[in-house]
Amino acid sequence: MRAGQQLVFGEQLGWLSPNILQEKEPADFLRKMARTRHQLIDYFVDGQMLAPPIVQGDIPNITSDWEWWEKPSEVTIAALQRSTWQSKDGRIMKIFVNVSDKTIHFNIPNAENPDQRRISLAAYSVKLIRSN
């Protein structure tokens, strides 16, 4: 969950318990976030964060213990994390990350491409939508 938020915010990934690597699903998710961050490095290093994309749908919240300094620290965030980034050369990238264990269905009302208006995003997955 935390790595998904860190990705959409353009942060360095990490600041999580190393115990995450002992469980297959969380470790796979972290690996996916790291690969996606590497793929989008031009947006995060020289780009600019824009307003997040507007979505419509039943987006649940999810609560998790982020273990800050070995102390319990429950945090609640939207299960669908999202952001929009503009690269230095003007390209736009919308990033959607499902940090929950269930598929999320949502709409993007102002999508340029009709195929991108209705999205089903599987559990622990990421979707990138490029424009320009």
N, C-alpha and C positions, 0 to 999 in steps of 0.2 A: 504494500500500500504506500509506504513512504517513498520508495524508489519511483513509483509512478508519479507522485506529486513532484518529486525532485526533477524528473525528466521534463514535465510540462513547464515547470518554472525556470528551466535552463540551469539548474544548480548542478554542482558536482554530485555524483551519486555516492552514497556512503552514509556515514553517521548512523549506521545501524548495527545491531548486534551481529557478530560473526556467526552466531548460532543459526542464522538464516541459511547458511551454506550447507548445513547438515540435513536440510529437508529439500526433497527434489522440487516440488512445485514452487516454493519461494525462491530457491536458487535459480531455477529456470527463468522465472519472472525477472529477477535481478539481471541475469545475463541478457535477456531480451531488451531491457531498458538500457543497459550499457552499450549494446550494439546499435540501438536506435540513436542514442546520444552521439555516438561516434559518427553515424551517418548524417546527423544534423549539425555538426560542429560549426559550419559556416553561419548558420542562423544564430547559434548561441554565443559565439565569440565576437563576430563583427556585426551581428544583426541587432534588431530591436524587437522587444516584446510589444505586441499590440493587444487590444481588448480581446478577451476570450470569445470564441464563437458562441452564438446564441443557439441553444438546443431546446427542443420541446420533447416531453415524455416524462414518464415516471422514473425519475432518477433517485434511487435510494441513497441513504447515507450509510456509512460503514464506520464502525468504531474499532480501534486497535490500540494495543499498548505499545507505545514507541520507546519505552525503556530509556528515559533520559538519565544518564549518569547512574545507571543501575537502580533507579527508582521508578516505580510504576508511574506511567504518564499516559492516561487514556486520551486519545484524540479522535474526534469525529469529523469526517470529511465526506464530500460527495463521492459515490462509487465511480462516477465518471469524471475523471480529471481531464481538463482540456485547456488549450492555449493556442494563440496565433502568434507567429513570428514572421518578421520580414528580414530577408537577408540584405546585405549591403548593396547588392545589385538589383534589389526590388522584388525578388521572388517572395511569394507568400506561402507559408506552411501552416496548416491547422493540424494540431496534434490531439488525439483522443486516446485516453488510456482507461481501460476498465480495471479497477483495482479490486474488484469483488470476485466471488466464486460463482457468479451467475451471469448469464448473458443479459446485456442491457440493450433495449430497443429505444431508439430516439430519432427525432427528425431534426434536420437543419433547414429552417424555413427559407433562408436566403441563399441556398446552395446554387452555384453557377451551373452545375451539371445535374440534370434531373435524377441520374443514377445515384447521386450522393445525398439526396434529400432524406431518404429513409435508410437508417443504418442499424444493423444488429451486430453488436460487438461482443464477441465471446469472452468468457471469464479470463482474467489475467492476460489481456491482449492489448495491442496498440494499433491504431489506424492513423495513417498520414494522408492528408489531402493537400495536394499542391495546386497553386494557381499562379498565373502570370508567367 
